Amino acid sequence: MYFNIPAGAIFVSLLVWAIIFVPPHIQYWKRTGHSPYLGLLVVIPVVGLISVWVLALKEWPSEHGREK
């Protein structure tokens, strides 16, 4: 099916989505000692998913000194 959605509505919904999801990811990357600009990768669909997995599986600074 084809839906006739105005371009302005799509732009606004993507903007709201970015405002909600980008700032937390910027904080995650800063806390791990990386550039906060890596948080912008979450906007790119496949790259954002991969970056979240990398972030989840890497060693965090708070884990130093803990036994695994």
C-alpha positions in Angstrom: 0.0 0.0 0.0 1.1 3.5 -0.6 0.4 6.1 2.0 0.4 9.8 1.2 2.3 11.2 4.2 3.4 14.8 4.0 7.1 15.3 3.9 6.8 17.8 6.8 5.3 15.2 9.0 8.1 12.7 8.3 10.7 15.4 8.9 9.1 16.4 12.3 8.8 12.8 13.4 12.5 12.1 12.5 13.5 15.2 14.3 11.6 14.3 17.5 13.2 10.8 17.3 16.7 12.3 17.0 16.0 14.6 20.0 15.0 11.7 22.1 17.7 9.2 21.2 20.9 11.1 20.3 21.6 12.8 23.7 21.7 9.6 25.7 24.0 8.0 23.2 26.3 11.0 23.3 26.6 10.6 27.1 27.3 6.8 26.7 30.2 7.5 24.4 31.6 10.3 26.6 31.5 8.0 29.7 33.5 5.3 27.9 36.2 7.8 27.1 35.4 8.2 23.4 34.4 11.2 21.3 30.8 12.3 22.1 30.2 12.7 18.3 30.0 8.9 18.0 26.6 9.3 19.6 25.4 10.8 16.3 25.9 7.3 14.7 22.6 6.3 16.2 20.8 8.4 13.5 22.1 6.1 10.7 20.0 2.9 10.8 22.4 0.0 10.5 25.5 1.9 11.7 23.6 3.0 14.8 22.6 -0.5 15.7 26.2 -1.7 15.3 27.5 1.1 17.4 25.1 0.2 20.2 26.3 -3.3 20.1 30.0 -2.2 20.2 29.2 0.0 23.1 27.4 -2.7 25.0 30.2 -5.3 24.5 33.2 -3.2 25.1 34.9 -2.8 28.5 33.6 0.3 30.4 35.9 2.4 32.6 33.9 1.5 35.7 34.7 -2.2 35.1 38.5 -1.7 35.6 39.6 -3.6 38.6 36.6 -5.9 38.7 36.9 -9.6 38.1 34.9 -10.9 35.2 
